Amino acid sequence: MPTIGTRGAERKGWVFRLFRAGCQSAAVSLSLSVLPPPFSVGRACRPHEFASSRPSSLRPPPQVVMGLRAAFALLALGLLAAGERGTTFRTRERQGGITLGQSKPKETTQRETYIRQHEWTRNELNVGLVVPQTSFGRREYTKAVNSVFNSFQKTRGPKLEFIKMFNFGPQQVRQINMTLTPSPTAILNTLCKEFLSVNVSAILYLMNHEKYGRSTASAQYFLQLAGYLGIPVIAWNADNSGLERRASQSSLQLQLAPSLDHQTAAMLSILERYKWHQFSIVTSQIAGHDDFVQAVRERIILMQDRFKFTILNTVVRTRAADLKELQNSESRVMLLYSTRDEAQIILKEARELKLTGENYVWVVTQSVIENRQTMSHFPVGMLGVHFDTSMSSLVSEITTAIKVYAYGVEDFVNDGRNKNLTLNTQLSCEGIGESKWRVGDRFFKYLRNVSVESDQHGKPNVEFTADGVLKAAELKIMNLRPGVSKQLVWEEIGVWKSWDKDGLDIKDIVWPGNSHTPPQGVPEKFHLKITFLEEQPYITLTPPDPITGKCSMNRGVLCRVGTDPELAPATGSEPPKTYHNGSMYQCCSGFCIDLLEKFADDLGFTYELVRVEDGKWGTLEHGKWNGLIAELVNRKTDMVLTSLIINAERESVVDFSVPFMESGIAIVVAKRTGIISPTAFLEPFDTASWMLVGVVAIQASAFTIFLFEWLSPSGFNMKVSQPQPITPPVNGKNPNNHRFSLFRTYWLVWAVLFQAAVHVDCPRGFTARFMTNVWAMFAVVFLAIYTANLAAFMITREEYHDFVGIDDHRLAKPFSHRPSYKFGTIPWSHTDSTLKRYFPDMHAYMRSFNKTSVESGIEAVLSAELDAFIYDGTVLEYLVSQNEDCRLLTTGKWYAMTGYGLAFSRNSKYLDMFNRRMLDFRENGDLERLRRYWMTGTCKPGKQEHKSSDPLALEQFLSAFLLLMSGILLAALLLFLEHLYFKYVRHHFAKTDKPGCCALISLSMGKSLTFRGAVYQAQDMLRNHRCRDPICDTHLWKVKHELDLARIRIRQLEKQLEANGIRPSPSRLLDCVESLKVQRDYRDMPRNCISTTDHSAAFYPASYYNSPSRRQCRTEIAEMETVL
């Protein structure tokens, strides 16, 4: 490090010059690089101005400011010590601090000497006391100190046992009288020579100066240096509001005086008492002005549940023109924070700008009132907050400060965890002791947690918050009023107590302008001319009462719609014949009217509602604005209130408020009730599921059942127990066993799947039957799922044009679709101008379909005159919800999203106040409540539930009839194919189907190709035949007669055989007869697959079919059938 080769006195003076400058360029010579560019230190500034006087854009970060101050302070301490010894100094880091001293061998010797010198102070408690320097004040200070120690002696008990352990009395209170603006030398001498030399464990800093200049800066330095050394400070500063909150919170400081937070709370309590919701803040560049604004904002947040405040303006006065912002404001209540001299200048300028008088209230802080001396330009009726800063009050606070220290020491000593810790700091400016007292932070926590009884009756104990701020504070409410000599004086009119629930107690007040009634706090009522254009649900026109000519409570307010009946609203309704002063009026109601009423109540104005004459929304027509925008451009109205869309073109000529609702361009279409889809019965499953069931499940099951039956020993092949045929084989095959084929397997699978009670043939094999049951289980699950979901699809479908948005190709390119869709909008509206700009072809096409109003457009959509109507989304959504039949629907995405806003003329003075209220309405939910009230209808598209109590109409199950009709047509086709087969195809198959392969596929086909099948067919025809003429009856009688003769002849032959000794056994004859009967019955018997079995196998055992007599009987029966 560089060595300063000058004498100690010169070196010391250089250090103090550096401190007084605070941020001169001399800091650069020390290579202090803690300030990054562009934070140069090239100008002189007072210490408190280092962080507050610069513009916010050039202000260094707080940590940089604190670091620089710490470096300056500790460097100055070392330079002072080095200058007094007349030696060079050097710096080195040691345990987080900067230690100043000489060479290392000498340092050890000085340390031992230092410890021996301070050995006697280990059982002694010392505390520093800093008080103002006055001519006769020292005696009062000493008297207060002795008084408090006398009270300790009287009340000695379990509370103050530490006095027995330590030497602690009035002599241990090191009193220092400090001037108003002490120099850095005096501050450093006080710390180094007076306090650190006797190991003070705390400093009592009490000052009643209210200069808010160098005195505040000196206090700031003193408190910060004590904090860097780790020594707790119990302070009472009359100008504590000027101390930086960041610096005070980072130091070990307890503040006994009311803080800036207490003052702002008291000021807002005054505003709350008189229902002043809005105000402005005016400050000078006084130290702590940023903290004042922040304290007000924080207090507003804490009070927002019970009272709503609005800060209209925040003005930091640096020049006279700054107050002109208040001249154009609606604020009538001002909170002023400055010094008394600065307040004199501010209020003088306010008087010139006519910001004082009976309608303006100025509420000031302690810094303006100071010692209650008034200034010439202070207006009558000012209010302020104040606490006593007199010498008597300071003396009484000395007693409180010593009590806080004593109680903190008692708690520290009684804590067993501190038995190895000492309250002697053992710090020194000689570079020998520690750079910071390690126990200071721990001891500060005990001081902060004390609770000292108050000397005043009814006042709570002295306690502190976590930031070291006094919890219970009391402030006086002051009023500037004429005195006895008619001069203005500050007079106490009440008191504010932070611990009291009511808080504020105020007597009679002399208000501004010597009035005895408080001002309203808001501007006087003003009148606005408001232009509108009706559109549901924002503004709806209804006729007033025909007798009284007034509107009922639920019909809104009167509004003028023209001076002639021809200027009635373009809604298609007849204008009412009600006139007032030659003008026609109607009743306006709706969302915007309710919103207007809320504005009128909060802002206090009257209004006149007038409908725009040309009935247009406001677009450029031949280079000029029309409609509502023209009214504002030509300054014929103050405000436009309706569902006016905010867009760039309109914003270029008028000012819009904050949007009160979002909107965009939407499309409304009509829903058409159609029939159920022909494929509705297929919709419970998707295509993949149906393919899986039809192609995979059914086919696999049918082939599996047939294969198992084919391979089963007891099934079709009958390799193990094949029954003998009843009739002789035909062409080497046994057609009677062809009872199960592939087509009959399909018939079985389909019958089981749909649970149809039809004639089916069951397989004989056990495996095939098991597979049949598995398929039946699948069918149960499948049908259950299918029927459960079928009801959801067997309803009438509502068809509509599902446009994806304005950019849908069917709309954007209308001629690309045949037939072209018909759609329109309202001319000269925002929608019309937007489509004209971005979709010119579409705009040109739809011009012939445009309508004059939204209602006519909706009617055109319902009557199918238009396929779609394009307009603002919120308006269409409302009309859709109001449709009784719920036949309307908005479809697609909204286009060109924007919002509705209030429109004002350029640079209107009303814009800011309406914006603030609009934000309040949005924050507290008023806008949402209005939206729910006005935008909710009985019909909610997409949310309509089916009513189960309504009977089903034909169209709701028409697909079932379509399915039946399709089945009938298919059956007719099959019948036609069957006739074609028998007439043209069968004889060809009969020649080629020698092995009977067709019977394997279909028994009916195989039967039709055999002689036995022809016989069965002839029998069926004979059995079911009914003659219709006598020739047929004669021929039938002849055949029956021949049959009887054949039977007689058979009996004769039997008798001849018996006569020749050849007689067949009776059982054999009986078997043949019964066999013939059973076979005929079996062929004609219908069977159920689930409940029946093979009857031919049930009547006779297998041995019966294999007997020789049975085979012979079968042959005879076949011969007889052949004859028949």
QUIZI-V486837 format. One record per helix or strand. SS is the DSSP state (h for helix, s for strand). FROM is the first residue (numbers start at 1). TO is the last residue. If there is no record, write none. Layout:
SS_FROM_TO / SS_FROM_TO
//
This chain:
h_8_21 / h_25_30 / h_49_52 / h_62_85 / s_90_94 / s_97_101 / h_104_117 / h_119_121 / s_124_124 / s_126_132 / h_137_154 / h_161_164 / s_167_167 / h_170_172 / s_173_178 / h_184_198 / s_200_207 / h_214_229 / s_232_237 / h_240_242 / h_245_250 / s_253_255 / h_260_273 / s_278_283 / h_289_303 / s_310_316 / h_320_327 / s_333_337 / h_340_352 / s_361_364 / h_366_369 / s_383_386 / h_391_414 / h_416_418 / s_427_427 / s_434_434 / h_440_448 / s_452_452 / s_462_462 / s_464_464 / s_469_470 / s_474_482 / s_488_497 / s_504_506 / s_511_511 / h_512_514 / s_515_515 / s_526_532 / s_535_535 / s_539_542 / h_553_555 / s_557_562 / h_565_567 / s_579_580 / s_583_589 / h_591_603 / s_605_611 / s_620_621 / s_624_625 / h_627_633 / s_639_640 / s_645_645 / h_648_651 / s_655_656 / s_661_670 / s_672_673 / h_680_682 / h_687_711 / s_730_730 / s_733_733 / h_735_737 / h_742_753 / h_766_793 / s_798_799 / h_809_812 / h_814_816 / s_823_824 / s_826_826 / h_830_838 / h_840_849 / s_851_851 / h_854_862 / s_868_872 / h_873_882 / s_888_900 / s_903_904 / h_911_924 / h_926_935 / h_954_992 / h_997_1001 / h_1003_1008 / h_1011_1024 / h_1030_1059 / h_1066_1084 / h_1095_1099 / h_1102_1105 / h_1108_1123
//
